[in-house]
């Protein structure tokens, strides 16, 4: 017996949805870049003198990827030099971040990090080919993004309580997706399972885009994910939002209860993203990038896009971002131990 009655997962659906996501990412970045909002101070002299590589350890079309493409296009316009996005998904960001960590620290390799890749991995894996605090210099936090509890509409559940009841009837059969083992999307679902006294079946994917395609297509029924990832699909009816994970109801979905209201007080969860550079990158380059990206995040088109997607741009700097990463590490190390995932792989 299965939780959902859905057709065989279709490869054509994967190709169509992934192709749409990539086209949308490129089109959005190009569209925003076409409106030249370069600041009046002119382009900084010296750096960069050649193309800059922006490593995104997620698949094209993810929320992190979309934001990176916007920032990269604006940086290209403002500096008069190409900032090229390089997608290197897999292993919850380990593959891409390893390459970025080992790159020459000259400002020509940057990386976009998120909680799973730069915080959670530190406590989940016995050994990593990089260390966030040793191998990376924080540049700027770019956004924060409240999580939500979404299901495929074919799942007979209209509330978090309904999902818990279904999971108890079919222990170990309800499939939930994540952006990868050890990702925050994984931890959020395990917190729910622990809090509801249920056993769920984890189906990890190589990043945001394939996991979204899976829940849209019915391969999995449940996912807990940043709002930036699911908002368009909730609005067009292809996903059902059961709860948000902020301390208060989200302004974009005022009629949707929070997980706190549903009885899960520990499930106040937000994703975030931020730019990193290999340790040893010149301080003046880090400072220039931080100032330039900060301006880009305040541009109306950028802000409006992020807010519409359920995210929020952050006015940060290298020092604040570094302190934030340390605070997140302290918080999530406790959660990882509580759900039994510490140093398990």
N, C-alpha and C positions, 0 to 999 in steps of 0.2 A: 504494500500500500504506500502511496506517495502523497505528499502534502498538496502538490499541484498537478492538475491535468493539463499538460502542455505538449505541443508537438515536438518532434525531434529537433534539436538545436540546429539551425540552418546556417551553413557557412556563408551563403549569400547575404544573410542578414548582418553577419559580422563585417563582411567587406563593405556593404552599403553604409552601415553606421560608422565604421571607422573612416571610410572615405569622406563622409559628410563632416566628421569631426575635424579631420585634417584640413579640408577645404575651408571650413568655418574659421579654424585657427589662422590659416594663412590670409584669408580674406579680411578677417577682423584686424589683424596686425597691419595689413596693407592699407585698409581704410583709415585707421587711426593715424598711420604714418603720413597719409596724403595731406592731412591737415597739419601743416608745419607750424608747430608751436615752440620752436627753438627759442631759448631765452635770449634776451637782448645783450647779454654780456659777451657773446661770441664764443667761438670754439676754443677750448684749452689748447695751448701750444704743446708740442712734443708728443704727448700720449693721446690717442693711440696712433702709431705710424703704420700699422698694418691691421688686417682683420683680427677681431677678437672672437674667441670661441666661447660660447655660452652652453655649458653642459647641463642638460635636463635629463635626469635619470628616470624619466617616465615616458610613456608612449605619447606620440603626437596627438593633440586633441584633448588632453587632460586639462584641468583647471590651472595647474601649475605651468603647463606648457603654453596655454593661451596667454597667461599673464606675462610669461617670459618673452614671448614673441612681440607683445605690445611694447615692453620695455626695450627689447633689442632693437626694434624698428625705430623707436624714438631716439635711442642712443646713436644709432647709425645716422639719423638725420642731424642730430645736434653736434656730433663729433666729426661728421664728414668721413667716416670710416665704417666699414661693415662690422656688425656684431652678429655672428652666425650662430643660430640655435642648433645644437647637436643632440638629438634624442638618443639616449643609451639606457633603455629600460631593462629591468630584470633584477631579481634577488633583493627586492625592496630597496632599490637605489644603490646597492653595494657596488654593482658593476660600474655605473657611471661615476659615483663618488670616488672610487678607487683611482680611476684614471685622472680625475680632476686633482685629487690630493697629490699625485705623483708628478703633476705638470710643473714646468719651470715657473717659479713665482715672479713673473715679470709683468703681470697684469693682462696677459693675452689669453689666459684661461680663467673663466669664472664658472661658478656652479650655482644653480638654484636648489636650495635645500628645503626640506619640510620635516615635520616631527619624526616620521619613521626613519628617514635616511640619516639624520644628523643627531638624533637623541635616542630613540627607542632601540635602534640597532646596537647601541653601546651596551645595553643590559640584556639583550635577548641572545646574542651570538657569543659563543665562547671565544672566538677570535675574529677580528675584522682586519682587512688590509689597510684600514685607515682609522685614525682617532680624531674625532671632531675637535677636541680642544688642543691637540698637538699639531694637527696637519692643516687646519683651516683658520683663516682670519675672517671674522664677521665683517660684512660691509654694511648691510642695512636689512632690516625686516621690511618686507613689502606688503604683506596683507595678513589678515586674520579671517577665519571662516567658521561659523558655527556649524556643528554637525546636525544631521537629521536622520530619522529612522524611516526608511522607505521600503515599500513592498511592491511587487508586481501586482497590478489590479486583479489578476485572476486568483490571487490568494484570498480565501474567504476570511479576511480580517479587516476590521474597520478601526481597530484600536490596538495599542500595545498589549492590553489585557487579552485580546483575542489571539494575538500571536503566541503569547505565553501558554494559553490554553491549548492551542493546536500543537505546540511543541511538546507539551506534556503527554498528549495523546499518542504522539509518534516520536518517542525519544530517539535521537540520533538520526532522524530522517529529514528534518527541516534543514534545507541547504541555505547557507548565507555566504555571500561573497565578500572578498576583501581586495585591497590593492596589492596584497602580498603578505606572506606570513610575517608576523611581527609588526605590520603596519598598524597605525592607530585605528584604521577601520576594523582590523582584526581584534585589537584590544577592546574596542567599544562593544563589539558583539559578545566577546567573552565576559565582559562586565555584566551585560544584560543576562546572559545565560546563568551566571553566578547569582545575580540578584533575583532571578525568576525561578531558580531551582530547576532549570531545564538543561537538556543536552542537545546541542546543535551540531550540524555537519559543516565544517569549514571547507570552502572551496576558494583557494587563493588564486589570484590572477597576476599577470605581469603589469600592474599599474591600473590607473583609473579607467582608461578608455575600454579595454577588454572586459573589465568587471561590469561597467555600465551596460555594455552591449549584452552581456549575459543576463542581467536582471531585466532589461527591456525585452529580451527575447524569450524569457521564461525559463532559462536554464537554472537559475537560482531564484528563490522567492523573496529573500530578505537581504537588505544591506544597510549599514550605518556609515554614512559618508558625508563629506563636507557639502554645504548647501550649494556652493559654486558648481559642483558636479551634477546635482540632480534638479535644480530649480527649473530649467526649461522643460524638462520632461514631466514634472509635477504640474506645471501650468498647462501643458497640452494634454494631460490626462493619461500619459503613458506610464506614469508611476504614481503611487499613492503615498502621501506623506502622513505618517501616523503621529509623529512627535518631533520637536526640535530639542536641541541639547544645550541651550543657553540657560542662564539663571532666570531669565524672563522670556516671555513669548517674543518671537521674532517679528519685527515690524512688517516684513514681507508676507508673513503668514499669521496674522493675529488671531485667527480662529483655530489654529492648531496648538494643542497643549504641549507643554514641555515634558521631558522625561521626569523631572522633579515632580510635576503634577501627577504623573502616572505612577509615582511611588518609588522612583529610582533616584534618590538624592545624590548618589555618588556620580551620576552620569551627566555632569556639566562638562561638555567637551567641545573644544574649538581646534580646528586645524590652523595652520599658518604657513607662510613661506618666507624665504629670505635669501639674500645673495651672499655667497662666500667666495673667498679667494684663497689660493694656496698660501700657507704660512710663509712669510718672508717677502710677500708682495709689498713693494714700496708704499710707505704710509701716504705719500702725496697722491699716488694713484688711487688707493682706497678712499681717501678723502674726496677726490674729484668724482669718483663713481658714486659715492654716497650722496653728495650734493646734487649731482645730475639726476639720479634716480628719484631722489626726494621730490625734485621739481616735476618730474614726469608723473609721479603718483598724484600730484595735485592738479594736473591738467584735467579739465572738465570731462573730456571724453573717457579718460582712464578711470576717473572716480565714478562716473555714471555707469560705466560698464561693470565695474566690480560690485557696486551696490546693487545693480539690477540682478546680478548673479548670486546675491546673498553674501558677498564678501565685503571687506572694508579695508581700504588702504591705510597703512600705518606710517605716521610721521616719526621716523626713527633715525638712529645713527649707529656707527660701529660699536660704540661703548654700550649703548642701550640694548642693542641686539645681542651682544655677548653676554650681558647680565641676564637677559631674558632666556637665552639658551641654557644657562646654568640653572635657573629656576625651574625650567621645564624638565631638565634632567633629574633634579631632585624629586619633583612631583611624580614623574612617570616611572622612575625606578621603583617607587613604592607600589604603584599599581601593577607593574609587571610581576613583582614578587607575589602580590596578592592573588593574581590569577594563575600563578604557577608557570610562567613562561620564561623566567629568568635563566639565562645561560643554558638554554635547552638545545641549541643547535650548534 
